[in-house]
Amino acid sequence: MRPAFLVIDKPAGITSHDVVAAVRAVTGIAKVGHTGTLDPFATGALPLALGPATKLIQFVDESVKVYDAVIAFGAQTDTGDPSGKVVREAPKPCVDLAEVLEVVRGFVGERMQKPPAYSAVKKGGKPLYYYARKGEPVEVPARPITIHDIDVRHYDQDTLRVVIRCSRGTYARVLADEVAAALGSAGHLAALERPRSGPFYLEDAIDMARLAVLAAAEPGHTWEEVLLHRSRKGERVPWKRREEVLEALAPWMRRPLDVLKHLPLADLRATDARRVARGGPPPPPPPGCGIGDRYLLVHGDELIAVAESTIHGPSTLRVVGQS
């Protein structure tokens, strides 16, 4: 198949891998990958790369992400979310909305943040959650992040709902703990939704219930029964032909050219496109590209490759990604 991206509205209670596995199964596409995981309790936009598009994930600009988060006050958990054990309790905040707004504003800007113990960040080749589950404390350095904006949507002494616009690599669970501490309390994420991940928006997503309708060969089943094989009778719900499922998903598919439109492009003639597709040298970059800049090599509406401008002696170019 041609490379494409698909945004899934992930429900709570399943992993990002569960979503990937379901899409892979009903479409028959061997290579399916997500551009950034969501925790099992979290919901929202989960962008998937299908087929050859998995090679293009590295070029997607997800520098801006948006999270709609609800912070519950009074208890901190070891995971930073509702699934964890309570490790610290503290009185709920005794401040008014004006004080909350002032505290929250203090988190906006560039800052350093340590990844949480229960995260996929790797140390010694293993994710941090591997060590956390074994009770082995591991120190990892803080990383630079940027909080572009925090919009307070609701506040009472029990909860605080905020919409966070931040850089990639920001952990809302850590921010929730920090905000609660700054308000003189303890806290954890009670709920988290991701409305946006870079160029992918929740309003463009297909939810699991709709995907199940497109995939099931017979009506009357829940999406869990269709996509996760959780049938009450222990039997798998029959699916439609995978070609039918792919055709039905077409309105939700996004072309790489639309997803990578932040990169400049160079139009290729047919002969140049064939040469580049066979591994030949790409043409010079479009005007305005500097050393190290990447650009798209396009023929018609087809992405042939991604190139990077480099210098090795005379000005040379190399293909760094190919669809």
SVG drawing of the C-alpha trace seen along z (x, -y; Angstrom):
<svg xmlns="http://www.w3.org/2000/svg" viewBox="-27 -36 63 55">
<polyline fill="none" stroke="black" stroke-width="0.4" points="0.0,0.0 1.0,-3.7 2.2,-5.3 -0.5,-6.9 -1.3,-8.2 -4.4,-7.5 -5.5,-9.1 -7.3,-6.9 -9.3,-8.4 -7.9,-6.0 -10.3,-5.1 -9.2,-4.6 -8.3,-1.2 -6.2,0.1 -2.6,-0.4 -1.4,-2.2 0.0,1.2 -3.5,2.7 -4.7,0.0 -1.7,0.7 -2.4,4.5 -6.1,4.0 -5.5,1.8 -2.8,4.1 -5.1,7.1 -8.2,5.6 -6.3,3.9 -3.7,6.6 -1.0,4.0 2.2,5.6 3.9,2.4 1.9,0.1 3.5,-2.2 2.4,-5.1 4.2,-8.4 3.9,-8.8 2.3,-6.6 -0.6,-7.4 -0.8,-5.8 -3.6,-3.2 -5.7,-5.5 -5.4,-8.4 -7.6,-9.1 -7.3,-11.2 -5.4,-11.5 -3.1,-8.5 -1.5,-9.0 -0.6,-5.9 1.8,-5.4 0.7,-2.8 3.0,-0.7 5.9,-2.7 4.8,-5.7 6.5,-4.2 9.8,-5.3 8.5,-8.9 7.7,-9.1 11.1,-10.6 10.3,-13.6 6.9,-14.4 6.9,-17.7 5.2,-17.0 6.9,-19.8 3.6,-21.1 1.2,-18.8 -2.0,-19.7 -3.3,-17.9 -6.6,-18.3 -5.7,-17.2 -7.6,-16.9 -5.5,-17.0 -6.9,-15.3 -5.7,-16.8 -4.9,-15.2 -2.9,-12.2 0.2,-11.5 0.6,-8.1 3.7,-6.2 2.6,-6.2 1.3,-9.8 -2.2,-8.5 -5.2,-6.7 -3.6,-3.2 -0.9,-3.7 -0.5,-3.3 -0.8,-6.3 2.7,-7.2 1.9,-10.6 -1.1,-12.4 -1.5,-16.1 -4.4,-18.5 -6.2,-19.8 -5.4,-23.4 -6.8,-26.2 -6.3,-28.9 -8.6,-30.9 -8.7,-30.9 -6.6,-34.0 -3.8,-32.3 -4.1,-29.1 -3.8,-31.2 -0.7,-32.9 0.9,-29.5 0.1,-28.0 1.5,-30.9 4.8,-30.2 5.1,-26.9 4.9,-28.5 8.2,-28.8 11.3,-26.7 12.1,-24.4 13.8,-21.2 11.7,-18.1 12.7,-14.6 10.8,-11.7 8.6,-9.8 9.7,-6.4 6.8,-4.8 7.7,-5.8 9.2,-4.3 12.4,-6.4 15.3,-4.0 18.2,-3.6 20.7,-0.9 18.6,0.3 15.5,0.9 12.5,-1.4 12.2,-3.1 9.0,-1.2 11.0,2.0 13.1,0.8 10.1,-0.8 8.1,2.4 11.0,4.2 11.3,1.5 14.7,0.5 15.2,-3.3 17.0,-4.7 18.3,-8.3 17.8,-9.9 18.8,-13.4 16.2,-16.1 15.4,-17.2 14.6,-20.6 10.9,-21.1 8.7,-24.1 5.3,-24.8 3.8,-27.2 0.6,-27.8 -1.6,-26.5 -5.3,-27.4 -7.3,-26.8 -10.7,-25.5 -12.1,-24.5 -10.9,-24.7 -12.3,-23.5 -10.5,-22.1 -10.8,-18.6 -9.7,-19.0 -8.0,-21.4 -8.7,-21.0 -6.1,-22.6 -5.4,-22.5 -1.6,-22.3 0.1,-23.4 3.6,-22.0 6.7,-20.6 7.2,-17.0 8.7,-15.1 6.6,-16.8 5.0,-14.5 1.7,-15.8 1.9,-13.4 5.0,-15.1 3.5,-18.6 0.4,-17.5 2.6,-16.5 4.6,-19.8 1.5,-22.0 -0.2,-20.2 3.0,-20.7 3.2,-24.3 -0.3,-24.7 0.7,-23.1 -0.9,-19.8 -0.3,-16.5 -1.8,-15.3 -2.0,-13.0 -3.7,-12.9 -7.3,-11.8 -7.9,-12.1 -5.9,-13.0 -7.0,-13.6 -4.7,-14.5 -6.6,-16.8 -3.6,-17.4 -0.2,-15.8 1.7,-18.0 -0.2,-18.0 -2.7,-15.4 -6.0,-16.5 -8.7,-14.7 -11.4,-16.0 -9.9,-14.2 -9.7,-10.9 -11.8,-7.7 -12.8,-6.1 -12.7,-2.4 -16.5,-2.0 -16.5,-3.3 -13.5,-1.2 -15.3,1.8 -18.4,1.0 -16.2,0.8 -14.4,4.0 -17.2,6.3 -18.9,8.6 -22.0,8.8 -23.7,6.1 -24.6,6.1 -21.2,6.4 -19.2,4.0 -15.9,2.7 -14.1,4.7 -15.7,7.9 -14.7,7.0 -11.3,5.5 -10.0,7.2 -11.7,10.6 -13.5,10.1 -16.6,12.0 -18.9,13.3 -19.1,16.6 -15.3,16.9 -15.7,16.7 -14.0,14.2 -16.4,11.8 -16.0,12.3 -14.4,9.5 -15.0,8.0 -12.3,8.5 -9.3,6.4 -9.6,4.6 -13.1,3.5 -11.8,2.2 -9.0,0.2 -11.5,-1.3 -13.8,-2.3 -11.0,-3.9 -10.0,-6.1 -11.8,-9.2 -9.7,-9.2 -6.3,-8.5 -3.9,-11.3 -1.2,-11.6 2.4,-12.1 2.5,-15.3 -0.2,-16.7 1.5,-15.5 5.0,-16.7 3.9,-20.0 6.2,-21.9 9.1,-20.7 9.9,-22.5 9.6,-20.4 11.3,-19.9 9.2,-18.7 10.9,-16.0 10.4,-15.1 9.5,-11.5 13.0,-10.5 14.5,-12.1 11.8,-10.4 12.7,-7.0 16.4,-7.7 15.9,-8.8 13.6,-5.9 16.4,-3.5 18.8,-5.2 20.3,-7.8 21.3,-11.2 18.6,-13.8 18.5,-17.2 19.6,-20.4 17.4,-21.6 14.8,-24.3 15.7,-28.0 16.0,-28.9 17.3,-25.5 20.4,-25.6 22.9,-23.0 21.2,-20.3 17.7,-21.2 15.4,-18.5 13.1,-18.7 10.6,-16.5 11.2,-15.1 7.9,-14.9 6.5,-13.7 2.9,-14.7 1.1,-13.9 3.6,-11.2 6.3,-11.5 9.4,-9.9 11.9,-10.5 13.1,-12.9 16.5,-14.6 18.9,-16.4 21.3,-19.2 24.8,-18.4 28.4,-19.6 31.2,-17.1 33.8,-18.9 31.7,-20.4 28.0,-20.8 26.4,-17.3 23.1,-15.8 21.9,-12.5 18.6,-10.8 17.9,-10.3 14.4,-8.8 12.4,-7.1 8.8,-6.2"/>
</svg>
